[in-house]
Amino acid sequence: MSLERWIRLIAGTFIIVSVALSYFHSRLWLWFTLFVGVNLFQSALTRWCLMEDILRKLGVGQGAAHTSSAAGPACGCS
């Protein structure tokens, strides 16, 4: 799995878990959801992501082959 897909998986998991915790435990968990959203926003603007740096240091995504999207998406969707 590519590094970008790992980041999306982790961010999505953080959001789902924090929303569930805010529903079942305390609404203060919504601050964590906001934190994840702000980090996604700033990484889109600055092209720097702390989670990407952490995953690279852990060796995630180094063995995955990066495929070109010149022939279209690999999933078959348009």
C-alpha positions in Angstrom: 0.0 0.0 0.0 1.3 3.4 -0.9 2.2 6.1 1.7 -0.6 8.3 0.6 -3.2 5.5 1.1 -1.7 4.8 4.6 -2.2 8.5 5.5 -5.8 8.5 4.2 -6.5 5.3 6.2 -5.0 6.7 9.4 -6.8 10.1 9.1 -10.1 8.5 8.3 -9.7 6.1 11.3 -8.8 9.0 13.6 -11.9 10.9 12.5 -14.3 7.9 12.9 -12.9 7.0 16.3 -13.0 10.6 17.6 -16.6 11.1 16.4 -17.6 7.9 18.1 -15.8 8.9 21.3 -17.5 12.3 21.2 -20.9 10.5 20.9 -20.4 7.9 23.5 -17.9 9.5 26.0 -17.4 13.3 25.8 -18.1 16.0 23.2 -14.5 17.2 23.9 -13.3 14.5 21.5 -14.5 16.8 18.7 -11.4 18.9 19.3 -9.3 15.9 18.1 -11.5 15.7 14.9 -10.9 19.4 14.4 -7.1 18.8 14.9 -7.1 16.1 12.2 -9.0 18.3 9.8 -6.7 21.3 10.3 -3.7 19.1 9.7 -5.2 17.8 6.5 -5.9 21.4 5.4 -2.4 22.7 6.2 -0.8 19.7 4.5 -2.8 20.4 1.3 -1.5 24.0 1.3 2.1 23.4 2.4 2.7 19.9 1.0 4.2 18.9 4.4 2.6 16.2 6.6 3.9 15.1 10.0 2.2 11.7 9.6 4.1 11.2 6.3 7.4 11.9 8.1 6.5 9.5 10.9 5.5 6.7 8.5 8.7 7.2 6.4 10.8 6.8 9.5 8.9 3.6 10.3 9.7 2.4 6.7 6.0 2.4 5.6 5.5 2.5 1.8 9.1 2.1 0.8 8.6 -1.2 -0.8 5.4 -0.2 -2.7 5.8 0.4 -6.4 4.4 3.7 -7.5 2.2 3.3 -10.5 1.7 6.1 -13.1 -1.8 7.4 -13.6 -1.1 8.1 -17.3 -3.3 5.2 -18.4 -6.0 6.1 -15.9 -6.7 5.1 -12.3 -5.8 1.6 -11.3 -9.2 1.0 -9.7 -10.9 1.1 -13.2 -13.1 4.1 -12.3 -13.0 7.3 -14.5 
